[in-house]
Amino acid sequence: MNRQAPTLEDVAREAGVSRATVSRVVNGVRNVDPSIQDLVRSAIERTGYTPNRAARALVTRRTGAVALIVSGAGDAFAGRVFADPFFGRVVNGVVGYLRARTMQPVLLFAESEAARRQVVDYVGQGSADGALVVSVQPDDPLPDMLLSARVPTVLFARPARTAPVSCVDLDHYAGGRLAAERLLARGCRRVAVIGAPPDLRAGRERLAGFRDALARAGRDGPPVAEGVFTLDSGATAMGALLRDHPAVDGVFAANDLMAQGACQVLRELGRRIPQDVAVVGFDDSSVAVTCRPPLTTVRQPVEEMAAAMAGLLDEQVRGARSEPRTLLFAPELVVRESA
């Protein structure tokens, strides 16, 4: 015998509230006490209730879908995204927030001017309630395009230039400082950096924090080899640093993938980690655990940041908040075997 699908009344009985209260929570109506919202959402999960999205959209003018847009450049951009564990952590954080609120993400890529126009048209015509943007371009035009189309938008990372848009970000300067302090505490005297592209704010701030920590300890500025956040670029940069500065005994890489590439080169050349060269990464991604040896790294709480990004957009869409907000998260040093 087929079991009847759960109804609003079932959720109301489970939560101990009225049917009208459940309806207000499901439809995203404002001014429902947050504790009541949590109670109703828990009851929805327990009962397995699924809202009728078509009916709800007619009432609320909302689709229940959110566009998660990854913006970059180049034909192979999507492939690079899937190879980087950072983006998977963003997706996990966003999905975790949306699922609890019976909302769905729609993953979109904007790797060219034509793709950006398509994305803006798609979201601007009402196929999604708003946009969450993760960009790897310092002067990405996509946020301005979305704002001009009056699309509710939240960014992962502060924009390169001032714009009336909400965002989440990390205190990258503090993260660079933590990395330097760890290498100094280990007694490293000839440290070097595998940096991010200098046109990226995060890369500049991580390097600035690292340099300032060295300066406060009376050390000279470190040699820097630039990478592009990939394993191969980290390996190439490590090789260049060892060629030009063979006495290096400590390395800070601006992300874990580049740190992993550095470790590969050091092992190949017979340098012991951390006895001969200590290595510190950045992000605390899955790479940090699988690297040989496991990486000491600066943790970026990506999942929490991504969930907060989705929360900021949810507030905008529901009309609970209109002014832009910036949420800045603190980094944390995670000590493992590489430093």
C-alpha positions as CSV (number, residue, x, y, z in Angstrom):
1,M,0.0,0.0,0.0
2,N,1.4,3.4,-1.0
3,R,2.2,5.8,1.8
4,Q,0.6,9.2,1.4
5,A,3.0,12.0,1.0
6,P,3.5,14.2,4.1
7,T,1.4,17.4,4.3
8,L,1.7,20.7,5.9
9,E,-0.7,19.4,8.6
10,D,1.8,16.5,9.3
11,V,4.6,19.0,9.7
12,A,2.5,21.2,12.0
13,R,1.6,18.3,14.3
14,E,5.3,17.2,14.4
15,A,6.5,20.7,15.2
16,G,3.7,21.5,17.6
17,V,2.7,24.7,15.7
18,S,-0.1,25.8,13.5
19,R,-0.5,25.0,9.8
20,A,-0.3,28.7,9.1
21,T,3.1,29.0,10.9
22,V,4.5,26.1,8.8
23,S,3.2,27.8,5.7
24,R,4.9,31.0,6.6
25,V,8.3,29.2,7.2
26,V,8.0,27.2,3.9
27,N,7.2,30.3,1.9
28,G,10.0,32.4,3.4
29,V,7.7,34.9,5.0
30,R,9.5,37.4,7.3
31,N,8.9,38.0,11.0
32,V,8.8,34.3,12.0
33,D,10.9,33.8,15.2
34,P,14.2,32.1,14.3
35,S,13.6,29.4,17.0
36,I,10.2,28.6,15.4
37,Q,11.8,28.4,12.0
38,D,14.4,25.9,13.3
39,L,11.6,23.9,14.9
40,V,9.6,23.7,11.7
41,R,12.7,22.9,9.5
42,S,13.6,20.0,11.8
43,A,10.0,18.8,11.6
44,I,10.2,19.0,7.8
45,E,13.3,16.8,7.8
46,R,11.8,14.3,10.1
47,T,8.5,14.0,8.2
48,G,10.1,14.1,4.7
49,Y,7.7,16.8,3.6
50,T,8.5,18.3,0.2
51,P,6.9,21.6,-0.7
52,N,5.0,22.0,-3.9
53,R,7.4,24.4,-5.6
54,A,5.1,25.4,-8.4
55,A,2.4,26.4,-6.0
56,R,4.8,28.2,-3.7
57,A,6.4,30.1,-6.6
58,L,3.0,31.5,-7.6
59,V,2.6,32.9,-4.0
60,T,6.1,34.0,-3.2
61,R,7.4,34.8,-6.7
62,R,10.5,32.7,-5.7
63,T,11.8,29.7,-7.5
64,G,13.6,28.1,-4.5
65,A,16.7,27.9,-6.7
66,V,20.0,29.7,-6.1
67,A,22.7,30.1,-8.8
68,L,26.2,29.2,-7.6
69,I,28.4,30.8,-10.2
70,V,32.1,30.0,-10.6
71,S,33.7,32.7,-12.7
72,G,37.1,32.6,-14.4
73,A,38.7,32.5,-17.8
74,G,39.8,30.0,-20.4
75,D,38.5,26.9,-22.2
76,A,39.8,24.5,-19.6
77,F,38.5,26.6,-16.6
78,A,35.8,24.1,-15.5
79,G,38.3,21.3,-15.5
80,R,40.7,23.3,-13.2
81,V,37.8,24.0,-10.9
82,F,36.9,20.3,-10.4
83,A,40.6,19.6,-9.8
84,D,40.9,22.1,-6.9
85,P,39.4,20.8,-3.6
86,F,38.7,24.4,-2.6
87,F,35.7,24.6,-4.9
88,G,34.3,21.3,-3.6
89,R,34.4,22.8,-0.1
90,V,32.4,25.8,-1.3
91,V,29.8,23.6,-2.8
92,N,29.5,21.6,0.4
93,G,29.0,24.7,2.5
94,V,26.4,26.1,0.2
95,V,24.5,22.9,-0.3
96,G,24.4,22.3,3.5
97,Y,22.8,25.7,4.1
98,L,20.3,25.4,1.2
99,R,19.2,21.8,1.8
100,A,18.1,22.6,5.4
101,R,15.8,25.3,3.8
102,T,14.4,23.2,0.9
103,M,16.3,25.3,-1.6
104,Q,18.4,24.0,-4.5
105,P,21.7,25.2,-6.0
106,V,22.2,25.5,-9.7
107,L,25.9,25.3,-10.7
108,L,26.9,27.7,-13.5
109,F,30.3,28.6,-15.1
110,A,31.2,32.0,-16.5
111,E,34.5,31.5,-18.3
112,S,34.1,34.0,-21.1
113,E,32.2,37.2,-22.0
114,A,29.5,35.2,-23.8
115,A,29.1,32.8,-20.8
116,R,28.8,35.8,-18.5
117,R,26.0,37.2,-20.6
118,Q,24.2,33.9,-20.6
119,V,24.5,33.6,-16.8
120,V,23.2,37.1,-16.2
121,D,20.2,36.5,-18.6
122,Y,19.4,33.1,-17.0
123,V,19.4,34.5,-13.4
124,G,18.0,37.9,-14.4
125,Q,15.0,36.4,-16.1
126,G,13.9,34.6,-12.9
127,S,15.4,31.1,-13.3
128,A,17.0,31.6,-9.8
129,D,16.3,33.8,-6.9
130,G,19.8,35.2,-6.6
131,A,23.5,34.5,-7.3
132,L,26.4,33.3,-5.2
133,V,29.6,34.2,-7.0
134,V,33.1,32.6,-6.6
135,S,35.5,34.3,-8.9
136,V,39.2,33.8,-9.5
137,Q,39.6,37.0,-11.7
138,P,40.7,40.2,-9.9
139,D,38.7,42.5,-12.1
140,D,35.8,40.2,-12.9
141,P,33.0,42.2,-14.5
142,L,30.3,39.6,-13.6
143,P,29.4,41.0,-10.1
144,D,28.7,44.5,-11.7
145,M,26.7,42.8,-14.5
146,L,24.5,41.0,-11.9
147,L,24.0,44.1,-9.8
148,S,23.1,46.1,-12.9
149,A,20.5,43.4,-13.7
150,R,19.1,43.8,-10.1
151,V,20.0,40.3,-9.2
152,P,20.5,39.7,-5.5
153,T,24.2,38.8,-5.3
154,V,26.8,37.7,-2.7
155,L,30.5,37.2,-3.3
156,F,33.0,34.8,-1.9
157,A,35.9,37.2,-1.3
158,R,35.9,41.0,-1.3
159,P,35.7,42.6,-4.8
160,A,38.8,44.3,-6.2
161,R,37.1,47.6,-6.3
162,T,34.4,49.0,-4.0
163,A,30.9,47.9,-4.9
164,P,27.5,47.8,-3.1
165,V,27.6,44.0,-2.7
166,S,27.7,41.6,0.3
167,C,30.6,39.2,0.6
168,V,32.4,36.8,2.9
169,D,36.2,36.7,3.1
170,L,39.1,35.6,5.2
171,D,41.7,37.7,7.1
172,H,44.4,36.7,4.7
173,Y,47.0,39.0,6.2
174,A,46.6,37.2,9.6
175,G,46.9,33.9,7.8
176,G,50.3,34.9,6.3
177,R,51.4,36.0,9.7
178,L,50.5,32.7,11.2
179,A,52.6,30.8,8.5
180,A,55.7,33.0,9.2
181,E,55.4,32.6,12.9
182,R,55.3,28.8,12.6
183,L,58.4,28.7,10.5
184,L,60.2,31.1,12.8
185,A,59.2,29.0,15.8
186,R,60.8,26.0,14.2
187,G,64.0,27.9,13.9
188,C,64.0,28.4,10.1
189,R,66.4,31.1,9.1
190,R,66.3,31.2,5.3
191,V,62.6,31.1,4.4
192,A,61.0,31.6,1.0
193,V,57.5,32.0,-0.4
194,I,55.6,30.3,-3.3
195,G,53.1,33.1,-3.8
196,A,49.8,33.6,-5.6
197,P,49.4,35.8,-8.7
198,P,50.1,39.3,-7.4
199,D,46.9,40.7,-9.0
200,L,44.8,38.7,-6.5
201,R,44.0,40.5,-3.2
202,A,44.2,37.3,-1.2
203,G,47.7,36.5,-2.5
204,R,48.9,40.0,-1.8
205,E,47.6,40.0,1.7
206,R,49.0,36.6,2.6
207,L,52.4,37.7,1.4
208,A,52.1,41.0,3.2
209,G,51.3,39.3,6.5
210,F,54.2,36.9,6.0
211,R,56.7,39.6,5.3
212,D,55.6,41.8,8.2
213,A,56.0,38.9,10.6
214,L,59.5,38.3,9.4
215,A,60.3,42.0,9.6
216,R,59.1,42.2,13.2
217,A,61.5,39.3,14.0
218,G,64.3,41.2,12.4
219,R,64.5,39.1,9.2
220,D,65.0,40.2,5.7
221,G,62.2,39.9,3.1
222,P,61.9,36.4,1.7
223,P,62.5,35.4,-2.0
224,V,59.2,34.8,-3.8
225,A,58.4,32.6,-6.7
226,E,54.9,33.0,-8.1
227,G,52.5,30.1,-8.7
228,V,48.9,29.9,-9.9
229,F,47.3,27.7,-7.2
230,T,48.1,24.4,-9.0
231,L,50.3,21.5,-8.0
232,D,52.5,21.8,-11.1
233,S,53.0,25.5,-10.5
234,G,54.1,24.8,-6.9
235,A,56.6,22.2,-8.1
236,T,58.0,24.6,-10.7
237,A,58.3,27.4,-8.2
238,M,60.0,25.1,-5.6
239,G,62.5,24.1,-8.3
240,A,63.3,27.7,-9.1
241,L,63.7,28.7,-5.4
242,L,66.1,25.8,-4.8
243,R,68.1,26.7,-7.9
244,D,68.5,30.4,-6.9
245,H,68.5,29.9,-3.1
246,P,69.8,26.4,-2.4
247,A,70.1,27.0,1.4
248,V,66.3,27.6,1.9
249,D,65.1,25.8,5.0
250,G,61.5,26.9,5.2
251,V,58.8,27.5,2.6
252,F,55.3,29.0,2.8
253,A,53.0,28.2,-0.1
254,A,49.9,30.3,-0.7
255,N,47.7,27.2,-1.0
256,D,47.9,23.5,-0.3
257,L,48.1,22.3,-3.9
258,M,51.3,24.4,-4.4
259,A,52.7,23.2,-1.1
260,Q,52.1,19.6,-2.2
261,G,54.0,20.3,-5.5
262,A,56.8,21.8,-3.4
263,C,57.0,18.7,-1.2
264,Q,57.2,16.4,-4.3
265,V,60.2,18.3,-5.6
266,L,61.9,18.4,-2.2
267,R,61.5,14.6,-1.8
268,E,62.8,14.0,-5.3
269,L,65.9,16.1,-4.5
270,G,66.5,14.2,-1.3
271,R,65.5,17.1,1.0
272,R,63.9,15.8,4.2
273,I,60.6,17.5,5.3
274,P,60.7,19.1,7.8
275,Q,64.2,18.4,9.0
276,D,65.9,20.1,6.0
277,V,63.0,22.2,4.7
278,A,59.8,22.9,6.6
279,V,56.7,23.5,4.5
280,V,53.5,25.4,5.4
281,G,50.5,25.5,3.1
282,F,47.2,27.4,3.1
283,D,43.5,26.3,3.1
284,D,43.6,23.1,5.1
285,S,42.0,21.2,2.2
286,S,41.9,17.5,1.7
287,V,45.3,17.8,0.0
288,A,46.8,18.8,3.4
289,V,45.9,15.3,4.8
290,T,47.0,13.2,1.7
291,C,50.2,15.1,1.1
292,R,53.5,13.3,2.0
293,P,54.1,14.3,4.8
294,P,50.8,15.7,5.9
295,L,50.8,19.5,5.7
296,T,51.0,22.0,8.4
297,T,48.7,24.7,7.0
298,V,46.6,27.8,7.6
299,R,43.0,26.8,7.8
300,Q,40.4,28.7,5.8
301,P,37.0,27.7,7.1
302,V,35.6,27.5,3.6
303,E,32.5,25.5,4.4
304,E,31.5,27.9,7.1
305,M,32.2,30.9,4.9
306,A,30.2,29.4,2.0
307,A,27.2,28.7,4.3
308,A,27.4,32.3,5.6
309,M,27.5,33.5,2.0
310,A,24.3,31.5,1.3
311,G,22.8,33.0,4.5
312,L,23.5,36.5,3.3
313,L,21.8,35.9,0.0
314,D,18.8,34.2,1.8
315,E,18.4,37.4,3.8
316,Q,18.4,39.6,0.7
317,V,15.9,37.4,-1.2
318,R,13.5,37.3,1.8
319,G,13.9,41.1,2.2
320,A,15.2,40.7,5.8
321,R,18.2,42.8,5.0
322,S,19.1,45.2,2.2
323,E,22.3,47.0,3.0
324,P,25.6,45.2,1.9
325,R,27.5,43.3,4.6
326,T,31.1,41.9,4.7
327,L,31.7,38.9,7.0
328,L,35.4,38.5,7.7
329,F,36.5,35.1,9.1
330,A,39.7,34.4,11.1
331,P,42.3,31.8,10.0
332,E,43.7,29.1,12.2
333,L,47.1,27.3,12.1
334,V,46.8,23.5,11.8
335,V,50.0,21.8,12.8
336,R,50.9,18.5,11.1
337,E,54.2,16.9,10.1
338,S,55.6,19.2,7.4
339,A,56.4,22.1,9.8
